[in-house]
Amino acid sequence: MNTIRGISEKVATPENFIQGFVNYADGKPPRTDIRKYEENLAANVKTQIRAFETGTWEVPEYEERIIKEHGKRRKLGVYPCPQHVIEWAMLNLIEKPLTDSYIRNSCSCVKGRGQTDFVDILSRYLRNDPDGTRYGVQLDVHHYFQWICHTRMGEELQRKIKDEKVMAMLTKIMDSYPNGLVLGTKLSQIEANFFLVRYDHEAATLWGVKGDQEREAYWRNRYVSDSLVTCRTQEQATELAKGVEYLNAKFDRMLEKGVYYARFADNIIMMHEDKAFLHIATEIAIARLTARYKVRVNRSWNVRPIEPNGLDVCGYVLHHFYRKVRKRNKQALWRQIIELRKKGKTPEEIRLTCASRIGWCTHADCRNLLRKMNVNMEERLGKKIKAKRTVIPFEGMSREQKRSIEDYICRTEDDEKQRMILLIGYTLAKSPFGGDDKQRAALRFRELKGIGKDANGNDTYQWGDEHYMWTGSQILIEQMTQDFTPEDLPAPTAIHECENKFKKKFYKFT
């Protein structure tokens, strides 16, 4: 893990604090406290810099505010403007290094990785490997922000941040709230997600089981006994009839592959092909959360088959090959539309009033639903023009097969298990961005569907559907033009994110 060092001098500059104020005030109405701070901006910034450098800054008392969100009551801590400014000043330097340490499947409090991105990741798991995602489980941490342990939070931050002044300020802010982290500040959101970063990375080894012979043996025996106890179908009975040695080998294979894992703040989703194995993985996951992180998981969790009821998460119900809107969200939209129609509103006025809920539906397979609602959801002209201008680099492919290269970047060695591709071909074209000599490359590839074993125990790859993606990475283009040719393809590869000696990141085929 790359550490953050020597940043307090960069934090304690007028330019950084002013930028912190701008970032905090951006998009907010001209409230009284923001306006007063801005009226004497230079003096306020100077005072806060001096307090930060000397360690004399005192965190003001917060005002509690109760809000209702999705039927739940939440306590927010409201701080005055100066406290937000000093937090944002530090975030200018530490936010990106902290969020860069998140795994790709952690989708909270990161720009461009919100609820929709989280649901897209889960949908991709379900669509690409229906056999490997037959069962799913959702874990929800009970009162997550409230129960975050200050000592453990400090230890996790200390592993990443090696600057004494910044750590002293972060500790002072954290200890100003009696229990956990305060809701309502950007800093708390970043810290809450960072709290489980190490936990996310350990999911690839089933939280330390893989590689530990003693623990592997224990859970291998548990898998055999649980499979016997939970046998309900003819398919399960057929598996059991193959004997203990077969079940042991099956457990080892599944342990090597791991589970499909993703996290949105305190909501953890895991999926797997085998119910007994997923139940064991869930027990291990909960035990690690309780023992190391001192948080408690709600008891409502249950390992369930994905079909026929789907996976209910973030307002959607996910199935292997389609996505629906949660029933109560659909009903709320219908009620709103009916009420507006009674008031004599036109379809266009209804569309504008219900835009947020309608936009929610557009991320699901709701074409028929939107047509029945008659809310003027015809495709706009600009979107049709953009579709016509779309360049499809390979004959016989469609724009629905286009994928983003960001979904296939490997930032750790473990990412290869999910993001390896079978490169089939490539083509170079003039980039629409930059000068005449600027090039971009289109990659034709197949996604990794699964990894198996042959008779000799060697890995065998199962490849999914064909797709294409664009990249402007000059290193990748140089590899295509200098290191290999189309005659060398198809070949499995992975696109890794690397760093040069100047800490500049670049992509490279491996």
C-alpha positions in Angstrom: 0.0 0.0 0.0 1.5 3.3 -1.1 1.7 5.7 1.9 1.0 9.4 2.1 4.0 11.3 3.5 5.0 15.0 4.0 1.8 16.6 2.9 1.1 19.0 5.9 3.2 21.7 4.3 1.0 21.4 1.1 -2.2 21.4 3.2 -1.2 24.6 5.1 -1.2 27.0 2.1 -3.7 29.8 1.5 -4.3 28.4 -2.0 -5.2 25.0 -0.7 -7.5 26.3 2.0 -9.3 28.6 -0.5 -9.7 25.7 -2.8 -11.1 23.7 0.2 -13.7 26.5 0.8 -14.6 26.6 -3.0 -15.1 22.8 -3.0 -17.2 22.9 0.1 -19.4 25.8 -1.1 -19.8 24.5 -4.6 -23.4 23.8 -5.4 -24.7 24.9 -2.1 -27.2 27.8 -1.7 -25.7 31.1 -0.3 -26.2 30.2 3.3 -25.4 32.7 6.1 -22.3 30.9 7.4 -20.8 30.5 4.0 -21.4 34.1 3.1 -19.9 35.3 6.3 -16.8 33.2 5.9 -16.4 34.4 2.3 -16.7 38.1 3.3 -13.5 37.8 5.3 -11.9 34.9 3.4 -8.2 35.9 3.6 -8.3 36.4 7.4 -10.3 33.3 8.1 -7.9 31.2 6.0 -4.9 32.7 7.7 -6.4 31.9 11.2 -7.2 28.3 10.3 -3.7 27.7 8.8 -2.1 28.9 11.9 -4.3 26.7 14.1 -3.6 23.7 11.8 0.2 24.2 11.9 0.3 24.7 15.7 -2.2 21.9 16.5 -4.5 24.3 18.4 -7.6 24.0 16.2 -10.5 22.9 18.3 -13.4 21.0 16.6 -16.6 23.0 17.3 -19.7 21.3 18.7 -22.0 19.9 16.1 -25.7 20.4 15.9 -27.8 17.2 15.7 -30.4 17.1 12.9 -32.8 14.2 12.4 -33.8 13.4 8.8 -36.0 10.7 7.3 -34.5 8.8 4.3 -36.1 5.7 2.7 -38.3 5.3 5.8 -35.3 5.4 8.2 -34.5 8.0 10.8 -30.8 9.2 10.6 -28.9 11.6 12.8 -26.8 14.2 11.0 -24.1 16.2 12.6 -24.1 19.8 11.3 -20.8 21.7 11.7 -20.1 25.4 11.0 -18.4 26.4 7.8 -14.8 26.7 9.1 -14.8 23.1 10.2 -15.8 21.9 6.7 -13.1 24.1 5.2 -10.3 22.6 7.2 -11.6 19.1 6.4 -11.8 19.8 2.7 -8.3 21.3 2.8 -7.0 18.0 4.0 -9.2 16.1 1.5 -7.6 18.0 -1.4 -4.4 16.0 -0.6 -5.6 12.7 0.9 -8.9 11.9 -0.9 -7.4 10.5 -4.1 -4.7 8.4 -2.5 -7.3 6.9 -0.1 -9.8 6.2 -2.8 -7.1 4.7 -5.1 -6.6 2.0 -2.5 -10.2 0.8 -2.8 -10.8 -2.3 -4.9 -12.8 -1.7 -8.1 -15.9 -3.4 -6.7 -16.1 -0.9 -3.8 -18.5 1.7 -5.2 -19.3 4.2 -2.5 -17.9 7.8 -2.0 -15.9 7.6 -5.3 -16.7 9.9 -8.2 -18.3 7.9 -11.0 -18.8 4.9 -8.8 -22.2 5.3 -7.2 -25.2 3.1 -6.9 -25.7 2.7 -10.7 -22.1 1.6 -11.1 -22.5 -0.9 -8.2 -25.6 -2.4 -9.8 -23.8 -2.5 -13.2 -21.0 -4.6 -11.6 -23.5 -7.0 -10.1 -25.4 -7.3 -13.3 -22.2 -8.0 -15.2 -21.4 -10.9 -12.8 -24.9 -12.3 -13.2 -24.9 -12.0 -17.0 -21.3 -13.3 -17.6 -21.4 -16.3 -15.3 -25.0 -17.5 -14.6 -23.8 -20.9 -13.5 -21.3 -19.3 -11.1 -23.9 -16.9 -9.5 -26.7 -19.3 -8.7 -26.8 -18.2 -5.1 -26.4 -14.8 -3.4 -26.3 -13.2 0.0 -26.5 -9.7 1.3 -24.8 -8.5 4.5 -25.8 -5.2 6.0 -23.7 -3.8 8.9 -25.9 -2.6 11.7 -25.7 1.2 12.2 -22.4 1.2 10.4 -21.3 4.8 10.9 -22.3 4.8 14.6 -20.4 1.6 15.4 -17.1 2.3 13.7 -14.4 1.9 16.3 -12.2 5.0 16.7 -9.1 2.9 17.6 -9.5 0.6 14.6 -10.2 3.5 12.3 -7.1 5.3 13.5 -5.0 2.2 12.9 -6.3 1.8 9.3 -5.6 5.5 8.6 -2.1 5.3 10.2 -1.2 2.5 7.8 -1.8 4.8 4.9 -1.0 8.3 6.2 2.4 8.9 7.7 2.1 12.7 8.3 1.9 13.6 12.0 0.0 16.9 11.7 -2.6 15.5 9.4 -3.1 12.4 11.5 -3.4 14.5 14.7 -6.1 16.6 13.0 -8.0 13.5 11.7 -7.8 11.9 15.2 -9.1 15.1 16.8 -12.0 15.3 14.4 -12.9 11.7 14.9 -12.7 11.8 18.7 -15.0 14.9 18.8 -17.9 12.6 18.0 -18.6 10.2 20.9 -19.7 7.1 18.8 -18.3 6.2 15.4 -18.2 8.7 12.7 -20.6 11.7 12.3 -23.0 11.6 9.4 -23.1 14.6 7.1 -19.5 15.4 6.2 -17.4 14.4 3.2 -14.5 13.3 5.4 -16.7 10.8 7.3 -17.9 9.2 4.0 -14.3 8.8 2.8 -13.1 7.4 6.1 -16.1 5.0 6.4 -15.4 3.4 3.1 -11.6 3.3 3.8 -12.3 1.5 7.1 -13.0 -1.8 5.2 -10.4 -1.4 2.5 -8.2 -4.2 3.9 -11.3 -6.3 4.4 -12.1 -5.9 0.7 -8.7 -7.0 -0.5 -8.8 -10.0 1.8 -12.0 -11.2 0.2 -9.9 -12.6 -2.6 -8.3 -15.1 -0.2 -11.6 -15.7 1.7 -10.2 -13.6 4.5 -7.1 -15.6 5.1 -8.4 -19.1 4.6 -6.7 -19.7 1.3 -3.0 -20.5 2.0 -3.6 -21.4 5.6 -3.5 -25.3 5.7 -5.0 -25.6 9.1 -8.0 -23.4 8.3 -8.4 -24.9 4.9 -8.6 -28.4 6.4 -11.2 -27.2 8.9 -13.5 -25.6 6.4 -13.0 -28.4 3.9 -14.4 -30.8 6.5 -17.2 -28.4 7.2 -18.1 -28.2 3.5 -18.5 -31.9 3.3 -20.7 -32.2 6.4 -22.8 -29.1 5.4 -23.3 -30.6 2.0 -24.6 -33.8 3.5 -27.0 -31.9 5.9 -28.4 -29.5 3.3 -28.9 -32.1 0.5 -32.4 -31.4 -0.9 -32.3 -32.1 -4.6 -31.5 -34.9 -6.9 -28.6 -32.8 -8.3 -27.1 -32.4 -4.8 -27.5 -36.1 -4.1 -25.7 -37.0 -7.3 -22.8 -34.8 -6.2 -22.7 -36.4 -2.8 -22.6 -39.9 -4.4 -19.3 -39.1 -6.0 -17.6 -39.4 -2.5 -15.7 -37.4 0.0 -12.5 -37.1 -2.1 -14.5 -35.5 -4.9 -16.1 -33.1 -2.5 -12.7 -32.2 -1.0 -11.3 -31.5 -4.5 -14.4 -29.5 -5.4 -13.9 -27.4 -2.2 -10.3 -26.7 -3.2 -11.3 -25.7 -6.7 -14.0 -23.3 -5.3 -11.6 -21.9 -2.7 -9.0 -21.1 -5.5 -11.7 -19.4 -7.6 -13.2 -17.5 -4.6 -16.6 -15.8 -4.5 -18.0 -12.9 -6.5 -17.7 -9.9 -4.0 -18.8 -6.3 -4.1 -19.4 -3.7 -1.5 -21.4 -0.4 -1.4 -20.6 1.3 2.0 -22.0 -1.1 4.6 -23.9 -3.3 2.1 -21.8 -6.4 1.1 -23.0 -8.7 -1.8 -21.5 -12.1 -2.4 -22.5 -14.7 -5.1 -21.4 -18.2 -5.8 -22.4 -21.4 -7.6 -22.6 -23.6 -4.5 -24.9 -22.8 -1.6 -22.9 -24.7 1.1 -19.7 -23.0 0.0 -21.3 -19.5 0.0 -22.8 -20.2 3.5 -19.2 -21.0 4.7 -17.8 -17.8 3.0 -20.6 -15.8 4.7 -19.7 -17.2 8.1 -16.0 -16.4 7.6 -16.9 -12.9 6.4 -19.1 -12.1 9.4 -16.5 -13.5 11.8 -13.8 -11.2 10.4 -16.1 -8.2 10.6 -16.9 -8.9 14.2 -13.4 -9.9 15.4 -11.3 -7.3 13.6 -13.6 -4.4 12.9 -15.9 -4.7 16.0 -19.1 -4.2 13.9 -22.2 -6.3 13.9 -24.1 -7.6 10.8 -27.9 -7.6 10.8 -29.3 -11.0 11.3 -31.7 -10.7 8.3 -29.0 -12.2 6.0 -29.8 -15.5 4.2 -28.2 -17.4 1.4 -30.8 -17.6 -1.4 -31.0 -18.7 -5.0 -30.9 -15.7 -7.4 -33.7 -17.1 -9.5 -36.7 -16.8 -9.6 -37.0 -13.8 -7.2 -33.8 -12.0 -8.2 -31.3 -10.0 -6.1 -33.0 -6.9 -4.5 -30.3 -4.2 -4.2 -30.2 -0.4 -4.4 -33.7 0.0 -5.7 -33.5 -2.7 -8.4 -34.2 -6.4 -8.7 -31.4 -8.1 -10.6 -31.8 -11.3 -12.6 -29.2 -13.1 -14.7 -30.2 -11.5 -18.0 -32.4 -8.5 -17.1 -33.0 -5.9 -14.5 -36.3 -4.6 -13.0 -37.1 -1.6 -10.8 -38.1 -2.5 -7.2 -41.9 -2.8 -6.9 -42.4 0.0 -4.4 -40.4 2.4 -6.5 -42.5 1.6 -9.5 -45.7 2.1 -7.5 -44.4 5.4 -6.2 -43.8 6.6 -9.8 -47.2 5.5 -10.9 -48.9 7.3 -8.0 -47.0 10.5 -8.8 -47.9 10.4 -12.5 -51.6 9.7 -11.7 -51.7 12.6 -9.3 -50.2 14.9 -11.9 -52.6 13.8 -14.6 -55.5 14.6 -12.3 -54.1 18.1 -12.1 -54.2 18.4 -15.9 -50.5 18.3 -16.5 -49.2 17.5 -20.0 -47.0 14.5 -20.7 -43.9 16.8 -21.1 -44.7 18.5 -17.7 -45.1 15.2 -16.1 -41.8 14.0 -17.5 -40.0 17.0 -16.1 -41.6 16.7 -12.7 -40.9 13.0 -12.4 -37.4 13.2 -14.1 -35.5 11.7 -11.2 -37.7 8.6 -10.9 -38.0 8.2 -14.6 -34.2 8.4 -14.9 -34.0 5.6 -12.3 -36.2 3.4 -14.5 -34.0 4.1 -17.6 -31.2 2.1 -16.0 -33.4 -1.0 -15.9 -35.3 -3.0 -18.5 -38.4 -0.8 -18.3 -39.1 0.1 -21.9 -42.7 -1.2 -21.8 -43.3 0.4 -18.4 -42.2 3.8 -19.7 -44.3 3.4 -22.8 -47.4 2.6 -20.8 -46.8 5.7 -18.6 -46.8 7.9 -21.7 -44.3 10.4 -20.3 -42.7 11.4 -23.5 -39.6 9.3 -23.3 -38.9 9.2 -27.0 -35.2 9.3 -27.8 -33.9 12.8 -28.1 -32.5 14.0 -31.4 -29.0 14.6 -29.9 -28.9 11.0 -28.8 -29.9 9.8 -32.3 -27.2 12.0 -33.9 -24.6 10.6 -31.4 -25.6 7.1 -32.3 -25.2 7.7 -36.0 -21.7 9.2 -35.4 -20.6 6.2 -33.4 -17.6 4.5 -35.1 -17.8 0.7 -35.0 -14.3 -0.5 -35.6 -15.0 -4.1 -36.5 -17.3 -5.4 -39.2 -20.3 -7.4 -37.9 -20.3 -5.8 -34.5 -22.8 -3.4 -33.0 -22.5 -0.5 -30.6 -24.2 -2.6 -27.9 -21.0 -4.6 -27.8 -18.9 -1.6 -26.8 -17.3 -1.8 -23.4 -15.2 0.7 -21.3 -11.5 -0.1 -20.8 -11.9 1.0 -17.2 -13.9 -2.2 -16.5 -10.9 -4.4 -17.5 -8.0 -2.6 -15.8 -6.1 -4.8 -13.3 -4.8 -2.8 -10.4 -3.8 -5.8 -8.3 -2.7 -9.3 -9.1 -6.0 -10.7 -7.9 -7.9 -8.6 -10.5 -6.7 -10.9 -13.2 -9.2 -13.5 -12.1 -12.0 -11.3 -13.1 -10.6 -9.0 -15.8 -8.5 -11.2 -18.0 -9.5 -11.0 -21.7 -8.9 -13.1 -24.8 -7.5 -10.5 -27.3 -8.7 -11.5 -30.8 -7.7 -8.5 -32.8 -7.0 -4.8 -32.9 -7.0 -1.8 -35.2 -5.5 1.7 -35.1 -7.4 4.8 -36.1 -7.1 8.6 -35.9 -8.2 9.8 -32.5 -11.0 12.4 -32.5 -9.2 14.1 -29.6 -5.9 15.8 -30.1 -3.8 16.6 -33.2 -3.6 14.8 -36.5 -0.8 12.5 -35.3 -2.8 11.4 -32.2 -3.9 7.7 -32.5 -6.3 5.5 -30.7 -6.7 1.7 -30.8 -9.8 -0.5 -30.8 -9.4 -3.9 -29.2 -11.6 -6.9 -30.1 -11.8 -9.4 -27.3 -13.8 -12.0 -25.3 -14.5 -11.6 -21.6 -13.4 -14.2 -19.1 -16.4 -16.3 -18.1 -14.7 -18.7 -15.7 -11.5 -20.6 -14.8 -11.4 -24.4 -14.6 -8.8 -27.2 -14.3 -7.8 -29.8 -16.8 -6.8 -33.4 -16.0 -3.3 -32.3 -15.1 -4.5 -29.6 -12.7 -3.6 -26.7 -15.1 -5.9 -23.7 -15.4 -8.3 -23.7 -18.4 -10.1 -20.5 -19.4 -13.8 -20.3 -20.5 -14.4 -17.2 -22.6 -17.7 -15.4 -23.0 -19.1 -13.1 -25.7 -17.2 -10.8 -28.0 -16.9 -7.1 -27.3 -14.7 -4.2 -28.3 -13.3 -1.1 -26.5 -11.3 2.0 -27.4 -8.1 3.2 -25.8 -5.8 6.1 -26.3 -3.0 4.6 -24.1 0.3 5.2 -26.0 2.0 2.3 -24.2 -0.6 -0.1 -25.3 -0.4 1.3 -28.9 3.4 0.9 -28.8 3.1 -2.7 -27.7 0.7 -3.4 -30.6 2.9 -1.8 -33.2 6.3 -3.0 -31.9 5.9 -6.1 -29.6 3.4 -8.3 -31.4 1.3 -8.5 -34.5 -2.2 -9.7 -35.5 -0.7 -13.1 -36.4 0.1 -13.6 -32.7 -3.6 -13.5 -31.8 -5.9 -14.7 -30.3 -4.1 -14.8 -27.0 -5.1 -14.3 -23.3 -3.8 -11.2 -21.6 -4.6 -8.6 -19.0 -4.3 -4.9 -19.0 -2.4 -3.8 -15.9 -2.1 -0.3 -14.4 1.6 0.3 -13.7 3.7 3.2 -12.3 7.0 4.6 -13.6 9.7 5.9 -11.4 8.0 9.3 -11.4 4.8 7.8 -10.0 3.0 8.4 -13.3 0.5 5.7 -14.1 0.2 3.9 -17.5 -1.5 0.8 -18.9 0.4 -2.3 -20.2 -0.5 -5.7 -21.7 0.9 -8.5 -19.6 
